[in-house]
Amino acid sequence: MTAISPSEPIIVAENVSKRYSQNEQRTSFRYEFNEMAKRFLKRSVGRQQTEQFWALRDVSFTIPAGQTVGIVGRNGSGKSTLFRTLCGITRPTTGHVKVRGRFSTLIALGAGFNQERSGRENIYLSAAMQGVPPRQLDSVIHDIIEFAELGQFIDLPVKRYSSGMYARLGFSVAVHLKPDIMFVDEILAVGDAAFQDKCIERILKMKEDGLTLLIVTHQTEQVKALCDRAIWLHKGRMMMDGATQEVMKAYLQMIYETEVEPTPQPVAGQ
Amino acid sequence: MVALLVGANLVAVQTRLKYTYGKPLGDDYQAHPISLYILMLFSILVANFIIWIVIRVGLKLTVAIRQLIILWLATGILVGLATLFIPTLSQLQLGYFAAAALLFSPCITVIPALWRGSDGEPVSVHLAKLWNYRVLLIIWLRFNVLSRYSQATLGIFWIILLPLSTSLVLAFVFSRFLRVGVTSEGVPFVTFFLAALVPWTLFQQGITKGSTSVFSQIGLINQVYFPREILVLITLGEALVDVFFMFLAMLVINGVSGVWPNWLYIYLPMLILIQALFMAGLMLFLGSLSVIVRDIPQLIGVLMQLLFYLSPILYPASLIPHRYRFILAINPLVPLFQAYRDIIVYAQTPDFATLYFPLVVSVIVLFMGYVYFKSREDGFADRL
């Protein structure tokens, strides 16, 4: 873990907005050619005739190192888009994202594994994909295999693995790379109940060691148990940002008691 | 910026047109005094400096000055050194080199230094990011090469057997059945053909696979962050590895025909480098374009067929009537194939002056391909 002073924010999001337009999904040669011609001629684009959809709208927050933040919201509220933006998978349409330090993602476990290669080799591949060179792995490789409970299966090609084994290996690699930040999207569906407990235990231990954690989950009990702070997103806007208890109370109230659409309130500081 | 690049390109083409192909080195080629090199180096630096001043003052851009100066010096010295290693060079060729270098070096130093990505970072930051992921590139490449053959009974030997058998079949068909009207200039046809077929296979494999390299990894792009260029570079690496084994197979076949490796093979890495730069540029461009235009891979298949017969692979360049030589002159692969052939088949020093055109085109294509790729990179996850 690189030395990062706890006082400085480790994640900063400033007025992050993400727009998806119908146009962007379109794949026609004529469209692309027109775009190229427009850019070449530096002509301003004429009328906007596209369907636009804002997945995120003016989301701003700062997260200090070591905090555990839960992100809650209903389906389609922009939680995953926010994660993808923070990880650098997509870039926000407007606004800035700044993430310091190295991060691991527990979004898609085992993404990028080479099916033909063994579990052991894929540990190195997966680590390299998260920016960790092989020589840093030598000391933890045994822990990774042990934690994943793979035993002698570690030298089998991963295409022979069950989905549980696959996910356990992915999880194990991610948590053993000593990241500064971890993005967790509905992780705790990995393996059986015993393994899930082990995962939570592991995450709690990493939290003690100063890990910054961002969690997306629909399991409200988990948010209450793990998080110091919660951010509530609704239709791409930030509804509330504060202590877990208060945010969760308001959020649950909205979900269960009112069928009325809440109007997004401007967040303090905007 | 684009105008300057196009201008450089056009000048190179114009100069290139004045040259005839496959011309062996004659008696008029002579060594020249060292002072010319120094003069040339000096003029490159001066020209760069002037262009840089103009751009810097004119556009008031903040540039990492130190970086730029190092880049200049590096290019100047590299060009100078490269010329030093060329054994025989006429005054005419040297003049050509100097004029070309003047135009060329700002293209590869000043302009990229002024470029900014969509996140406002200069090219050095992007390349540093890529450098940090070099381990991923190596591991990924190794696994891809290994796993392609690990299921087969003969395993890794297929890497050698496959190109060997392909080369043999092609060589046999073309040397025994289809020799109609094709002259191979007094050398075994197999050797003549393979010397150009091997680099052609590298080109064709790289471009064909490169155009699908990005969108075939939809899942990964949507889930994990890494510099997306890696996807393209892996494909290039795979093509290079495959063709290296094909090259070995070629050496065996050549040995059977009585053509042995010679010391001029030390020039081959240079040729391969030029070709790899050209391919990388094209692959970056096509890889990112095919995310949006999915017909690109099909189109490439057709274009590759066309290009195969338009390039002097099956036949010597001298067979083309003078009226149609311009087709060869605008094809940057032709001088490369000619040089491969000069080295492997005729064991003679290639005509270095003709290699300038592919080099310029390669660097320009690489730069433009990279810029296009980078401008499109952010959209990959949203579009796929």
Interface residues (C-beta under 8 A of the other chain):
Chain A: Y20 E24 Q25 T27 S28 F29 Y31 E32 R84 C87 G88 I89 T90 R91 T105 I107 A108 A111 G112 N114 Q115 E116 R117 E121 Y124 L125 A128 M129 Q130 G131 P133 P134
Chain B: S118 D119 N132 Y133 V135 L136 I139 W140 F143 N144 L146 S147 S150 Q151 G219 L220 I221 N222 Q223 V224 Y225 F226 L289 I292 V293 R294 D295 D378 G379 A381 D382 R383
